Structures are given as C-alpha cells and as structure tokens.
Amino acid sequence: MSPKLAFLASSAPDAQDALAALTWRHENVAPEEADVIIALGGDGFMLQTLHATQHLDTPVYGMNRGTVGFLMNAWQVEGLLARLDQAEMAVLNPLRMQATRIDGTVTEALAINEVSLLRQGAQAAKLRIIVDGKQRLDELVCDGAMLSTPAGSTAYNYSAHGPILPIGADVLALTPVAAFRPRRWRGALLPKNSHLRFEVIDPERRPVMADADSRSVRNVLRVDITSARDVAHKLLFDPGHGLEERLIREQFV
C-alpha cells in the first residue's frame, strides 16, 4: 500500500511548479494524515517545515527547489514512491534556547542549526561563557558567537571557520564570530548534554541579539542553551546521499 503524502512548498516559482507536477501524480493529504511529508524548496524552507510539523512525529523528505539544499534530496518528478521506499533516516535533536532580555522577559525557541548571538550596534559585543555552571571564559570581545548542532555545522558555523561535525557525534560546536579578544581563541567542542550560558557584559552600551533558526530576540541579558533531546526531527535521504556522507564530502571540496 502506497504511503499517504503531504506536499508542502515554498513560495518560489520553481517550488510551486514542483508542487503542481507532484500533486498531479500523487494524492496530496493534510500533514496530520500523512505517512511522509514532502518539502519542496531550499534549506530555509526545510527548517520551517521541520519546526511547523515537529508535533506530528512524521518523517520529512525534501527535494531541492531552492538555492543551497544541503538538507534536501535532488529534484526529480518521477519515481518518488521508489525513492521513499529506499530512503535512509537521520534523526536530529535541536537546541533549546532560553533568552532573557534586559527588561526581564524570557523567550524560548528551538534551533535545528544553531543558536547565535550577534552585536546589534557599532560596538563589539562582550560575552561571558559559562558551561555547566563553571565560568570558562571571563570576557569574549567579538561580533558574536554561536552554538551549532552537527546538522548546522556546515551552515553559519562553517562560514565563521567552525568545525564540521559528524552527524552522529554527541558534541556541539561553540564558535566565535570575528573574535577580537582573546585574539587566538577559535572556539570549543562541548558534549551534547552541556548547559551553555552566554552572559552579555554591559548590555546597555553593547546591545546583543540572539537568534534561533531566524527567530530573533533583541537586547538580551543572557542566553541559556541545551540540547532538546525530547524533540526528534526525522529526515529522509536517498541512499548514499545522507547527512553523514554530505558532511564528509563537504570537508574535501
């Protein structure tokens, strides 16, 4: 019996054309009724889809109709059911961010790629880094810093010269953005079960924003980050083209 499919597409013309071509060939059901969700777009749309459907515990198979497509499979209109039947699954745990603003309000959000802190104005940010209750860095003067998952390690983290992490690694990448002091500090690898806290030094004069997969919080005082092991995103990939292979291949480009 064929699986029930839910097709979701970004607003990009290529994605909408793909949606029309696939729904002409396959019945399109609501995500709540589907066995597999098909996401058509780029990596940004895949992140949106995973966040929007995380309560369903339904695997997501993406096809690239965007620009990057690291989390997506190649686009092909024919043979979808056969590809789904052979697909390999990767399970991703996002990061849970709790950002406390200067006014005391608290915002919580999940990040599949990374949680980042960035300066809001002309002044460099000053951050204090605490890991599992122990102060590890008294003062980091920088444009920002981030904590990245293995799945997100090839995104913003890699652009900031952070390490690429194997998808099954129980570690997270802590990476500075344009660090000024300590000048030679390149970041750290932390166990996946770590509790990381960023404290903003002099937040009035040196305002900082926090971002979790494009959900931004301005004027933060501190940001706490842990791995959300209670949330599991299921991604499907064509055989030989899963995240593990892509992460290895990316390092030899």
Secondary structure as GFF3:
##gff-version 3
##sequence-region A 1 253
A	DSSP	beta_strand	5	9	.	.	.	ID=ss1
A	DSSP	alpha_helix	13	25	.	.	.	ID=ss2
A	DSSP	three_ten_helix	31	33	.	.	.	ID=ss3
A	DSSP	beta_strand	36	41	.	.	.	ID=ss4
A	DSSP	alpha_helix	43	53	.	.	.	ID=ss5
A	DSSP	beta_strand	60	64	.	.	.	ID=ss6
A	DSSP	alpha_helix	80	86	.	.	.	ID=ss7
A	DSSP	beta_strand	88	92	.	.	.	ID=ss8
A	DSSP	beta_strand	95	101	.	.	.	ID=ss9
A	DSSP	beta_strand	106	111	.	.	.	ID=ss10
A	DSSP	beta_strand	114	119	.	.	.	ID=ss11
A	DSSP	beta_strand	125	131	.	.	.	ID=ss12
A	DSSP	beta_strand	134	142	.	.	.	ID=ss13
A	DSSP	beta_strand	144	148	.	.	.	ID=ss14
A	DSSP	alpha_helix	156	159	.	.	.	ID=ss15
A	DSSP	beta_strand	171	177	.	.	.	ID=ss16
A	DSSP	beta_strand	188	191	.	.	.	ID=ss17
A	DSSP	beta_strand	196	200	.	.	.	ID=ss18
A	DSSP	beta_strand	208	212	.	.	.	ID=ss19
A	DSSP	beta_strand	215	217	.	.	.	ID=ss20
A	DSSP	beta_strand	220	227	.	.	.	ID=ss21
A	DSSP	beta_strand	233	237	.	.	.	ID=ss22
A	DSSP	alpha_helix	243	250	.	.	.	ID=ss23
###
